[in-house]
Amino acid sequence: MKKVFTSLFFTLTIAGFVKAQDIQNNPASNHGNKFEQLGTILNTPNEQRTASGAPGAKYWQQRADYDIKCELDEKNLKLTGAETITYYNNSPDPLDYIWLQLDENQHNNFDNANYQQSSVMPRGAGTLQLDRAEKSNVDNGYGDKITSITDALGKSLPYVVNKTMMRIDLSTPLKPGAKMIFTVKWNYKISDRMSIGGRGGYEYFPGDGNYLFTMTQWYPRLCVYSDFQGWQNHQFTGRGEFALTFGNYKVQMTVPADHIIGATGECINYAAVLSPAELARYNKSKTAKEPVEIVTLDEAKKKEGAPSTAKKTWVFQATNVRDFAWGSSRKFIWDGMGQSVEGKTVMCMSYYGKEAYNLYRKFSTKLVAHTVKSYSSFTFPFPYPVAQSVEAANGMEYPMICFNYGRTEKDGTYSESTKNGMIGVIIHEVGHNYFPMIVNSDERQWTWMDEGLNSFMEYLAEELWDNKYPSKKGAAYTIVDYMKLPKNELEPIMSNSENIVRFGPNAYTKPATALNILRETIMGRKLFDYAFKEYAKRWEFKHPTPADFFRTMGDASGENLDWFWRGWFYGTEAVDISLDSVKVAKADLNGKMPQFNRKPGKVDAPAVNEFDDISKIRNREDKNIKFYVDKDTSVHDFYYKYDRGLAAVDTMKFNNMAKELATPQRSATAEAMTDEDKTKYAGKYFYQLDFSNKGGLVMPIIVEFTYTDGTKQVDRIPAQIWRLNEKHASKFYVQDKEVASIKLDPMRETADIDETNNYWGKMPEPSKFQIFKQKVNAAAARGQSAGVNPMQVSGSGK
């Protein structure tokens, strides 16, 4: 088709030009760096792990089965155990030795990993702090005491303990395809978790004189031997968690007769350890629509006052799990109900003391059920028969059981922050069943594959619980303060957990944010959700690496995402896209240029979140999504009404969101042109937007135009616009209407660290910043509600 060109003369207005910073990976080039493929950064595909990100035809992994008998001595605070391990060598390699983890040695002053950090003398300190700082030359008595290691014939096996690791030397190599059976006997002094720290141990309640035991990382456990690393025997420092081998467990735990135990797997002798009434309630709970108290509040209180001196043995079995943990206490109230997950019933249960009753009785088991159902929809059906939450003033996860926090005031009321913290930690820790308990990544090397992926999934589940829930990670704007820190305080996400200065943002928030940006802004939900589910299904009950995740996401979606992984996971650069200048042109028809006068608006913040992020908006608009709090009104408490302005309590006021007010549109006078030209060009407005990448991290450019008639339009420019020049980009627009203002990233979905250079025109009025003196309650347990709360003010106890 023949094209006819009409010459036009443009008059130009240039606004807000800012020179970009010189941020480059290669000083000799302004391109060819950020969009290059990851190439040799990733491990080479092979018969075990394919280039598509799937397990290969010759993929293999080891297996370890455990038969454990142990006894809890509550009086002397000691645990004694014996475990028989059957270890299967499914690798193609003969093994001259095997490695086991001794995590309890973390508490020993000689056998801990001895990863020290700089310390300074405080102006004042408490006795507990001084006791921790004092280095004793006498063994403090903590840690695993190995009494014997023998083979299947009872012959002693030689071993060496190196801090938190133990090597067992074999007289003859364990051949490929062979198995070995050996027995380890051990004991250790149980530590006071509240004063010494750590994940396992006891908490003592002086008010009633009882203990709550969290038995975690409590037995010598096989290290992972893999195709990509060999033995994962890095020392346990308390931060990088663990990599473990799948297997089957039978565990017998002898405890005081009035204790209740929640543990990994299913109890196979409830009839022997429960009263007839408790057993009847447990059976009823399997088909109940609401959580049933299997052990009631009154029964738990009664046991607190009259401890038993007798003993009982509980027996649990678990199939295809990578670990085993348990909680034991006479303080436990126990409730449960069955939750259908894609045709299978999962027993969802909670254990908690009276200190947490008003929170856990109402929410915990329902949160467990909501989590397994939500995670299943994004990955694969929950494969285990049980999911449990234990209130223990901490937060840590193990297969089918996790330990969380959330306690009330003595009067039963609680603050909203305590409630929301409890909701978040239960979803997070239950969610860890998927990552890394089933999709079994190496937490010690790549913490983000555990915490980051799970924090992202937690965000999705929180959003499906309540559209007003104040999620702290996931939405892009939540990571901005971290991203703008000096580079000497940052590390790439692809860093070993022991070497990260700001562990929480790096391992949890940044990867969660990156994945949500990938889902909402880069790929879209449909492509992302399919690829993410494919990754989960491919690596269910297997050991994936980062390369397997990166490759699967691209392979299943058809998106080349290497630029995204390179920038977000391998780098420390931030997003800061600047709108440097706006060139405005109109066909010169002897008229005046458009005027761009704007008036500030007010900030309209949401009732709970400081910003209504794109996920919340899309979730509300999706007619297929039904939020949990809307389906089940029994979880409505005082704060449900409080957040919605229905409670008789004063609430905080927020400013309205900035609104650009349109100015009267100016008409244009046409110059001598044909009628066709007049029709075609007279009403057009021409704009050139010039951008600079000041932060260095390449991302899509999201441009919102506000027209003089008050309407808005958003253009999403893909990140590939930076391919040939990673520092500068421009975009030419032909508009049918006059533009009153331009704003980059209006929904704050790219984590841009400097929004002051995102506007064309006058900045919106700043919102009020509230300053207050914070009260610190150092004596409170983690997750303990403290201080006056609105429930008390309102007189509400619900």
Disulfide bonds with the S-S distance in Angstrom:
none
